[in-house]
Amino acid sequence: MNIATHASILVVDDDTDIQKLICMRLNAAGYKTVSAQNGLEALALIEQQQPDLVLTDMRMPDMDGMALLEAIRRKHVTLPVIMLTAHGSIPDAVKVTQQGAFGFLTKPFDSQNLLQQVADALRLSGTTQTPQSQEETWRSEILTRSTEMENMLRQAKLVAATDASLFIQGESGSGKELLARAIHAASPRAEKPFVAINCGAIPENLLESELFGHAKGAFTGAVKAHVGLFQSANGGTLFLDEIGDMPASLQVKVLRALQERLVRAVGSTQDIPVDVRLISATHRDLNAEMREGRFREDLFYRINVVSLSIPPLSERREDISLLANHFVGIFSKKYRKSIHGFAPDALEMLISAAWPGNVRQLQNVIEQTVVLATTPLISLNLVQRALQDEGNSIVPLDTARLQFEHQYLSNLLKTTQGNVAQAAKIAKRNRTEFYNLLKRHKIDPKNFQSSSS
C-alpha cells in the first residue's frame, strides 16, 4: 500500500506562491494537501482535518513555526513536523530538531529532498488513526493501524455481542487481557464486573480457593468464608489468563462450573448458581498440550467456542511508532518530563528491533528511555541501552534465534541500502532463499533504500 495515496499533509506558509508550489509538488507525488497562512490557522485545521504531517515555514506573522511546533508537541505528540525556512542555519536546524521537529529544509528547497523527508517522516511515524466514534470507545485503549489487528478487532466486536466462550491465543506481553477487557466493554455485560486471574501466577493449592471460594474452617488459616472469582464475576465476564498452566485437577472443576453453571466452595456442600461469560487465554499451544495429556480435550472445546489470535508485535511493525509515542506521552507525564518524541535513528531502531516480549517489552523500554532522557528527543544511544538491558534476560532458544536473524537481516539491508542481491551475496544465500527469509520476518527491503520509489 502506497502511503502517499492516503496521507494528508498540512502546508503552512504566509507566502502563497511558495505554499502553492509545495502543494503542487506534494499533489504530484500522490499526497493530499491542505493549506494555512499562519500557525493559528494551522492549529484550527489540525483539529478539523487531522493531517498526517505538518510542513511549516519558520517565520510567519501572529504565530511562527517554532510556536506552532511547541503547540503541536503539547497536544499531538505523534504528529511529525518538518520545518521550511529561507533563513536556515545549522543552529536553527539543531534547535528545531531538539524541540521535536522531524526535519529541516531551506528555501529554495530541492523537490527530491522535500519528498524524501516527507516519505521518511510518514514511514517512521505512520499515519494517524481515524478518531473513534462513540460506538468504538470499547476498543479505545487498543492502539493500532495494523490491518491484521483491525480484522481481528472486527471479529472481536461480533463475538462480544454474544455469550459464546472465547479463547484468545497470543504471545506473552501481546495484550491478551487488554483485548478481553475491550470485548467485555462491548458486550451486554459491560455494566457488570470484569474479573481477571492469571492461572500460572497462583500456586495450585490456592488457585481452587481463588476461583471457587472457601468455607470458614475449610483448611488451616481459613478463619472466614471467602467468595471466589466465579461468584465475584456473576453477571459479568471472567477472564482466565494462562489457562494452559492450570493444574489437571482444577480443569475438571472448571469444566463442571461451565457446563452446569454451578460452583461449590472448598469445604462446602452447597452448590451456588453463577452466570458468567468466560474468556480464556494462553501463550501455550493447547493442541500440543492435549496431545501430551496436560490439558483436557473436553475443557478445550468448552472454552474454545470462538478463538481469536493476537499477532505478535514483530508482525505489526506499523504499530511500533504509534505505541512508542503513546508510551512517551504517558511516562513523560508520570515523571514530569518534557519529552517530545524520538530522534529519527532512535525510532528506526525501535521499529527494526525483534521484540520477543511484545508490547509489554516495548513499554518497559520506553519507560527506561524517558527516565534517563536529558533532552526533548530520545536519542539512539538511550534506545540501544534500553534494548541491551532488556536483552540480558534469558529467552528461549527459538526466540533468540529469530531475534538474531531479524537483527542480522535488518543490519545487512541497512548496509546495502536495501539491495537484496548484494545482501544475499554477503549472506552467502541465493536470492530466492534470502527473499523467503525476509518474508518470514516481514522485512520490506524498500524501507532500507536511500530514496523512495
N, C-alpha and C positions, 0 to 999 in steps of 0.2 A: 504494500500500500504506500503510495507516494504521499508523504506528509504535506507537500505543497498543495495538493488538491483539497486539503481540509483545513490548513492553518490560516488563521486570520491575524493580520499584523496592523497595529495602530501606528501611524506615522505622524509625529508631532513636530511641526516646524512652522515658524511665523513667515518664512519666505515661501509664498505659494508656488513659485516656479520650481524651487528645489523639491517641495512637497509633491508636486505633480510628477516630476521626473522620477523620484524614488518610487512612487506608487506605480508608475508605468513599468519600471524595471521589475518590480515585485509581481505585478499582474502578469507580465510576460512569462515569468518563471512559474506561474500557476498558483500564486498566493492570492488570498482575498485581502483587500486593504480597506482601512477606514482612516480618516484624517482629522487632525485637530490643529488649531492655531497656537495653542499655548498649553501650559501644564494644567491649569484649572479646567479647561475644556476637556483635556485628555482624561483627567480623573473621573469626570462625569461619564465619558464614553466607555471607560474601563468597566464601570458598574453596569452600563446598559448593554454593551456589545460583548464584553468578556473576551478580549483578544487573547491570542496565544503568545504574542511577543510585542514589545513596545520598542520602536525605533525613534529616538527623540534627539532634537537639536539641544546643544548645551546652553546657548544664550538665547533667551526669549523674554518678552515682557510679561509682567504680572507674576508668573511662576517659572523660573528657569529649569533647565534639565536636572540639575543637582537636587533641587527641592522636589521635583517630580519623582526622581529616583527614591528619595527618602520616604516620600508618601507611599509609593508602591511597595517598598520593602516592609513598611509597617503593616500593611493590610493584605498584600498579595505576595507572600514570600516566595511562591514558586514561579511567579511571572518573570521571564527573562527580559532584560532591558539592554539595548545597545545604544551607545552614545554617538552622536554625529556632530562635529563642530568644525568651523573654519579656523578656530583658534587653538588647534591641537598642539600639545607639547607632551613630553614624557612625564613631567609632574602631573599634568591633567589626567593622562592615561592611568597613572598609578593611583591617583586619588579616586577616580570613578570606579575602578575595579576593586579597590579596597572597600568602597562603600556598597558593593554588591552588583555593579553592572557586569553583564556578561562580556561585553567587548567595547571597543572604542575605534571609531573611524574618523578620518579627517576629510574635509572638503578641499578640493574636488575629490569625490570618492571614486574608487575603482569598482565598476559594476560586479566583477567576478569576486572581488574581496567582500563586497557587501553581501552577495548571495551566499558566499561560503560561510560567513559569520552567522547569517540567518539560519542556514541549514544546520550548522553545528549547534547553535543555541536550541533549536527545536528538537534536534536529536538527543541532546543531553537532558533537557528539561521536559521534553514531551509536550503534548497538547493538554490544556487544562480540561478538567472534567466539566461536562454539562451539569449545571446546578440541578439538584434532585428536587423533584416535585414533592408535594406533601405525601403523595402515595408511596414515595420511595424513602421516606425517613426511616423505615425499618432497617435499611442497609447503610445508613449514613456513616457508620464507623468503619465500613469496609471501603478502603480507598483503592481503586483500580482503574486502569484503562486497558487492561488485557481483554482481548476478545474471548479467550478461553474462560477467564473468570466471569465475564459478563454472561456467557452462555450458561455457566454453572449457576449463577445467581438467578437467572430467569427460571431455571428448573426449581431452585430452592423456593422461589415465590409461589410456584404452583403447588409444591408439596406442603408449604406452610398452611395453605387453606384447608388441608385435610388433617385427619388424626393418625395417618399412617406412621408407623415406626420408621425412623430414618437413621441410616448408617452413614457416617462421614469417614472417608479414608483420606489420610494426609500425613505428611512427614511431621516430625516434632517441630514446633515453632511456626507452623504454616497458618495457624489461625482457626483451628477447629472449633474452639469454644466461642470465638467471635462470630463464626457462622451460625453456630447453634443458637446463640442469643438473638441474632438477626431473624432467624426463622421463627423463634418464639414471638418476637416483636411483630411479625407479620401474620401471626396466627390468631384465630378466635380466642385463644387462651392468653393473649397478651397482657390482660389486666390481672392475671393470676400469677403465682410465683414461678420463677425460673430458678431451679436448684441444680448446682453442678458439683460433681465429685470426681477426683482423679483416682481411679481404682488401683493404679500402680503405686500411689504415694502413701497408701494407708496399709499397715500390717494386717495380715489375714485375720488375726484374732479380733481386730477392731472393726474391720470392714463390714461384717454382718450387722453389728450393732449400729453402725452409722447408717446403713441402708434401711434396716427394718425396725430399729429401736430396741430397747430392752426394758424389761420389767424391773421394778425395785427388788434388789436382792438376787438378781439373776446370776451374778457372779461376784467375786470379791471386788469391792470398790463400787458396786452399783448401788449407791446409797439412795438414789431416787430414780424414778422412771424416766426414760429418755425417748423422745419422739424421733423416729427415723426419717430419712430423707424422702422416702416414698410418700409418707404422710405429709411431710412439710411441703411437698410439691403438689399436693392434692388440688385438682382443678387446673393445674398448670403443666409445666414441662420439667422433666427430669433428664439431665444430661450426664451420662456415664462416660467420662473420658477414659481413654486407655482401657477399654473393656477387655481387650485381648490379654491384659495382665491379671484378670480376675481369676482367683483360685477355682478349681473344678467343683469343689463342694458348694461354693456360693452360686455357681452358674445354674445349678438345679433350682435353687430357691428363687433366683431372679426369673427364671423361666416360668415357675409356678405363679409368681406375682403377676407376670404379664398375661398369662393365659386366663387366670381366674379373677384377676383384679382384686386380689386379697393379699394382705401381708400379715405376718404373725411376728410379734416382737420376741426377741430372745428371752426365754424364761417364762413366756406367756402361753396360755392355751386358747386364747381368743383371737379369731381372725378379724381383721379390720378392712373394710372395703376402701379401695383407693381408685381415683380416676386421674391418671397421669398420661401425658404424651411422652414417649421415650425417644430421645435422640442419643445415639451412642457413637463413639469414635475410637479410632486406634491408628497407630502408625505401623502396626504389625500386619502381615499378610495372613488373614484369618483362614484362607483356604489351606495354606501350609500348616497352620496351627491345627486345623481339623484333621488333616492327613496324619499329623503326629499324635493325635489323640489328646491335645491340650485344650481344645475348645469344642464344646458340644455343637453338633450339627443342627439339632432341633432349636437351640437357642439362636444360632446364627440366622436361620431362616425366619425366626420370630422378630429379630431386631433389624433384619435387612430387607424390609418390605420395599423400601426405596433407598438407593445408595447415591451419594454424591462424592466426587473426588476433588480435593483442592490441589491444584498444580503447585509444585514447589516454586520458590522464588526464582530459582535458576531457569525456570521455563516461562517466566513472565517478567523479563528484564525491563520491559517498558514501565513496570510499576516501581522500579527501584528509586528513580529520582523523585517520583511523586511521594513515596513513603519517606524517603530520606529527608526531604524538605518539610514534610509534615512533622517528623520527629524533631527536627531542628526547632520548629516553632514551639513545640511542647516543652523541650528541655531548655530553650532559651528563657522561656517564662519561668520555669521551675528554678533555674539557677540565676535568674536575674541578670542575664547577659544579652548584649545586643549583637546577635549573630544573624547575618543576612542570608547566608547560604554557603555554597561551596565554590572553591576555585575550580575552573573547568577541568583541570587534570585530576583533581581530587574526585570530582563527580564521575569522571571517566573510569577511575579505578573502582569506585563503588559499583558501577554498572557492570564491569567485567569480572568482579570477584565471584567466587564459587558459591558462597552462602549455603553451606551444609546445614546451618542452624536456622535457615529461612528468615522470616520476618522478625522473630524474636532476636536472632543474632544481629540483624541489621539495626534493630532498636538499641541493643547494647552498644554496638559500635558507635552509633550516632551520639548516644549519651556520653560516651567517653570523650569523643572529639569536642563536644560542646563544653564539657567540664574543663578541658585543657586548652581550649582556644583562647588566644590573646588578641586576635584581630577579628574584624567583622566577617571575614570569609574563612571558612575552614580549609586548611591547607592540605596538600598532598601528603606531607610528612605525618600529619596527625592521623589521616586515614590509614596510611601504611602502618603506623604504630598500633592503632586500634585493631586492625586486621591481624597483625602479628600476634598481639596479645590473645585474641580470640582463637588463633590457630594453635596456640600452645596446648589447648585441651586435646585429649586423645579422642580421635574419631575412628569409626570402623574403617577397615582396610579398603573396602569398596568405595566408601565416601572419599577417603584420602586419595585414592587413585583417580576418581572422577575430578576431584578438586585440582589435582596436579595437571591432568590432561587439559582441563578448561583453561587454566592459567598459562600452560605451555602454548596452547594454540593461540590464545589472545596475544601473548608476547611475540609469537612468531609472526602473526599478521600485522602487528604494530610495527615490527622491524621491517617487514617487506611492504608496508603501506597498502596492505590488502591484496597483494599479488599472490594468488593461490598457487600458480605454477612454481614460483620461486620458493614459496613456503613449503610446498610438498617436496621439492628437491632438497631443501635443507633438512627436512624431517626424514628424508630417505623413504618416502611413501609415494605410490603412484597417485595421480590426481583424483581418480575415482575413489580410492580408499580415503584420501585426505578430505574430499568433499563429504563422504559419509561420516567422517569424524566431526566435521563442522556441523553437519545436520543433526547428529546425535546430541551435540552440546548447544544447539540452537544459536550458533555464531554466524553472523552475516558479514562476509568479507567487505562489503560496501561500507560498513561502519568504520573501517580502518583505512579507507582510501583518502588521499590528501585533498581530493576535490570531489564535489557531489556530481553524480551522474544525471 
